[in-house]
Amino acid sequence: MPDFLDGEPADISWYPPDTKEKEEKLGNFFQTKADPKLHLPKIKDCVAEALKKFPQIESWGIVGYCWGAKIASIVAGTQTKFKAAALLHPVRLDPADGAKVQIPMCVLASGDENPDDVKKYSDSLTVKKYVETFDTQIHGWMAARADLKDPAVLKEYERGYKTLLQFFHENL
């Protein structure tokens, strides 16, 4: 998994962005260090490197977690080399990006994502899609913020990954 942010991710203390200060810090991060325009060109290099190591693989999917979901959503648009995409606990969902998606799309949101944003994004997709909100889960539940010692979280974590694997099985 490439580290597009060069070991300098958003500070975990900014989550959830439930104060003006946290919102401002996170917003600044997304407009500077995490501006998609800085990172989209890196996808081409990642794919080229992966193809060198695994030339036998004929179709590729892309998964974006949190901020990476924004990148995956954009990359799933016109002239994509990927065959399917998934957005996990996505941030910055934009219906304008969704309208450009050209490949099957899976969106697994947490209860922390804005339901209106998830619905607008889902409605903008014109491709095969699977969209589900895991209402009882926090942002980051399929990654670093999952408390896998909690049986309820573990159950949904496993269900989320089974859903993701089934989606890719059907679409790659």
C-alpha positions as CSV (number, residue, x, y, z in Angstrom):
1,M,0.0,0.0,0.0
2,P,1.6,3.2,-1.1
3,D,2.2,6.0,1.5
4,F,1.1,9.0,-0.6
5,L,1.4,11.3,2.5
6,D,5.1,10.4,3.1
7,G,4.5,9.4,6.7
8,E,2.7,12.6,7.6
9,P,-1.0,11.7,7.9
10,A,-3.7,13.8,9.5
11,D,-3.3,13.9,13.2
12,I,-5.6,11.3,14.8
13,S,-6.6,13.8,17.5
14,W,-8.5,15.7,14.8
15,Y,-11.1,12.9,14.6
16,P,-13.8,13.2,14.9
17,P,-13.7,16.8,13.7
18,D,-16.3,17.9,16.3
19,T,-14.8,21.3,17.2
20,K,-14.1,24.4,15.1
21,E,-10.4,24.0,15.7
22,K,-10.4,20.3,14.6
23,E,-12.5,21.1,11.6
24,E,-10.1,23.9,10.6
25,K,-7.0,21.8,11.0
26,L,-8.5,18.9,9.1
27,G,-9.7,21.2,6.3
28,N,-6.3,22.8,6.0
29,F,-4.7,19.4,5.8
30,F,-7.1,18.4,2.9
31,Q,-6.4,21.6,1.1
32,T,-2.6,21.3,1.3
33,K,-0.8,18.1,2.1
34,A,-3.7,15.9,1.0
35,D,-4.8,17.9,-2.0
36,P,-5.8,15.2,-4.6
37,K,-4.1,17.1,-7.4
38,L,-0.8,16.4,-5.7
39,H,-1.4,12.7,-5.5
40,L,-3.4,11.5,-8.5
41,P,-0.3,11.3,-10.8
42,K,1.2,8.8,-8.3
43,I,-1.5,6.2,-9.2
44,K,0.0,5.7,-12.6
45,D,3.4,4.9,-11.1
46,C,1.9,2.5,-8.6
47,V,0.1,0.6,-11.3
48,A,3.2,0.5,-13.5
49,E,5.3,-0.9,-10.6
50,A,2.6,-3.4,-9.7
51,L,2.5,-4.6,-13.3
52,K,6.2,-5.2,-13.3
53,K,6.0,-7.3,-10.2
54,F,2.8,-9.1,-11.1
55,P,2.5,-9.2,-15.0
56,Q,0.2,-12.2,-14.9
57,I,-2.6,-10.1,-13.3
58,E,-5.0,-8.9,-16.0
59,S,-7.6,-6.9,-14.1
60,W,-7.1,-4.5,-11.2
61,G,-9.4,-3.0,-8.6
62,I,-8.8,0.0,-6.4
63,V,-9.8,0.5,-2.8
64,G,-9.7,3.9,-1.0
65,Y,-10.0,4.3,2.7
66,C,-11.0,7.7,4.1
67,W,-9.1,10.2,2.1
68,G,-8.0,7.5,-0.3
69,A,-11.7,7.1,-1.2
70,K,-11.6,10.6,-2.8
71,I,-8.6,9.5,-4.8
72,A,-10.2,6.2,-5.8
73,S,-13.4,7.9,-6.8
74,I,-11.6,10.3,-9.1
75,V,-9.4,7.5,-10.6
76,A,-12.6,5.5,-11.3
77,G,-13.5,8.1,-13.9
78,T,-12.8,8.4,-17.6
79,Q,-9.9,6.3,-19.0
80,T,-9.4,4.3,-15.9
81,K,-7.2,1.2,-16.0
82,F,-9.2,-0.3,-13.1
83,K,-12.1,-2.7,-13.5
84,A,-13.8,-1.9,-10.2
85,A,-13.5,0.5,-7.2
86,A,-14.4,0.6,-3.6
87,L,-14.7,3.5,-1.1
88,L,-14.4,2.6,2.6
89,H,-15.6,5.1,5.2
90,P,-15.1,7.8,2.5
91,V,-14.5,11.5,3.1
92,R,-15.2,14.3,0.7
93,L,-17.8,12.4,-1.4
94,D,-18.7,14.6,-4.3
95,P,-21.6,13.8,-6.7
96,A,-19.6,15.4,-9.5
97,D,-16.9,12.7,-9.1
98,G,-19.6,10.0,-8.9
99,A,-21.1,11.1,-12.1
100,K,-17.8,10.5,-13.9
101,V,-17.3,7.0,-12.5
102,Q,-17.0,4.5,-15.4
103,I,-16.6,1.2,-13.5
104,P,-18.5,-0.8,-10.8
105,M,-18.4,1.0,-7.5
106,C,-18.8,-0.2,-3.9
107,V,-19.3,2.3,-1.1
108,L,-19.2,1.2,2.5
109,A,-19.8,4.2,4.8
110,S,-19.7,4.4,8.6
111,G,-22.3,6.0,10.8
112,D,-20.0,9.1,10.9
113,E,-20.3,9.9,7.2
114,N,-23.0,12.4,6.3
115,P,-26.0,10.4,5.1
116,D,-27.0,13.1,2.6
117,D,-23.5,13.1,1.1
118,V,-23.6,9.3,0.8
119,K,-27.0,9.4,-0.9
120,K,-26.1,12.2,-3.3
121,Y,-23.0,10.4,-4.3
122,S,-24.9,7.1,-4.7
123,D,-27.6,8.8,-6.8
124,S,-24.9,10.3,-9.0
125,L,-23.5,6.9,-10.0
126,T,-24.7,5.6,-13.3
127,V,-22.7,2.3,-13.1
128,K,-23.3,-0.9,-11.3
129,K,-23.0,-0.1,-7.6
130,Y,-23.3,-1.4,-4.1
131,V,-23.8,1.2,-1.4
132,E,-24.3,0.5,2.3
133,T,-23.9,2.5,5.5
134,F,-22.7,0.6,8.6
135,D,-24.6,2.8,11.0
136,T,-23.1,1.3,14.2
137,Q,-19.5,1.8,13.1
138,I,-17.2,4.8,13.4
139,H,-15.2,6.4,10.7
140,G,-12.1,4.2,10.2
141,W,-13.9,1.0,11.2
142,M,-12.3,-1.0,8.3
143,A,-8.9,0.3,9.1
144,A,-6.8,1.7,12.0
145,R,-9.7,2.8,14.2
146,A,-11.4,-0.6,14.4
147,D,-11.6,-1.9,17.9
148,L,-11.4,-5.6,17.0
149,K,-11.6,-6.6,20.7
150,D,-15.2,-5.5,20.7
151,P,-17.3,-8.5,19.3
152,A,-19.9,-6.2,17.7
153,V,-17.1,-4.2,15.8
154,L,-15.3,-7.4,14.8
155,K,-18.6,-8.8,13.4
156,E,-19.2,-5.7,11.2
157,Y,-15.5,-5.5,10.3
158,E,-15.7,-9.1,9.0
159,R,-19.0,-8.5,7.3
160,G,-17.6,-5.3,5.6
161,Y,-14.6,-7.2,4.2
162,K,-16.8,-10.1,3.1
163,T,-18.9,-7.6,1.3
164,L,-15.9,-6.0,-0.3
165,L,-14.5,-9.4,-1.4
166,Q,-17.8,-10.4,-2.9
167,F,-18.1,-7.2,-4.8
168,F,-14.6,-7.6,-6.3
169,H,-15.2,-11.3,-7.0
170,E,-18.3,-10.3,-9.1
171,N,-16.7,-7.3,-10.8
172,L,-13.0,-8.2,-11.6
